[in-house]
Amino acid sequence: MIFWEVSLLDTSDDTEKSFVLKAENYERKRIIEILLDVHPEYAKLRVEAMNDSRISGQTEKPSPCDV
C-alpha cells in the first residue's frame, strides 16, 4: 500500500491545497495525469511518496518528555 502526499494550487479559487492519497500500483507520473484529467483547475502539482514514519505520525527521534 502506497500513500502519496499531494500539494497543489487550485486555480478556481487561487488556494493552495494538500491531501494524502492512497494509490496502489500507480506511479507518480500516472497519479498526476489522472488528477489533471479529472481536475483541470489544478496547477503546480507536487506528489511525493510518504515513508512509514510520516504515515504513522512518528518522528525519527523520539522527543523528550516534559516533566
N, C-alpha and C positions, 0 to 999 in steps of 0.2 A: 504494500500500500504506500503510495507516494503522496505527500502533501506539498502543495506549492503555495508560496506567498506571492500574491498578485498586488501590484501597486499601479495606479493609472490616473490619468486625467480624464474626467468626464466632461466633454466639451458642450454637452447640452445645458449644463448649469455651471460650468467652469469650476468644478470642485475636484480635489484630489481624493481618491478612494483607495482603500486596501482591504483585502479579504484573503482568507485561506481557502484553497480549492483542493479537493481530493480527486485525483485523476490517475487511475491505474492504467498502465500500458500506453500512456501518451507521453511524447517528448515535448520539451518546452516550445519548440517551433510550432508544433501542431496545436497546442493549447492557445497560443497567441492567434493563430489563424482562425480557430473556432470562435474565440472571443470577439475578434474583429468582424467576422461574418455575422454574428448574432447582434453585436452592439457596435455599429459603425461610428457611434459618437465617442467611443473610447480612443484615447491617444496616449502616447508616451507610456506604453505598457512595459512593465518590468515583471518578469516571472522568475522566481528563484525557488529551487528545491529546498525544503526545510529539513534540517537534521533532527535526529531523535530528541536531543535535549531541548530544542526550540519547540517541538510539538508538545512535550510533556511539561514545559514551563520551567525546567530545571536549568540552573546555570552550571558552567563548567566547574567553578569553585564554589563550594557552599559558603554562604555569607555567615559571619559570626553572629551568635545570638546576643541580643542586648539583655542584660540582666539588671 
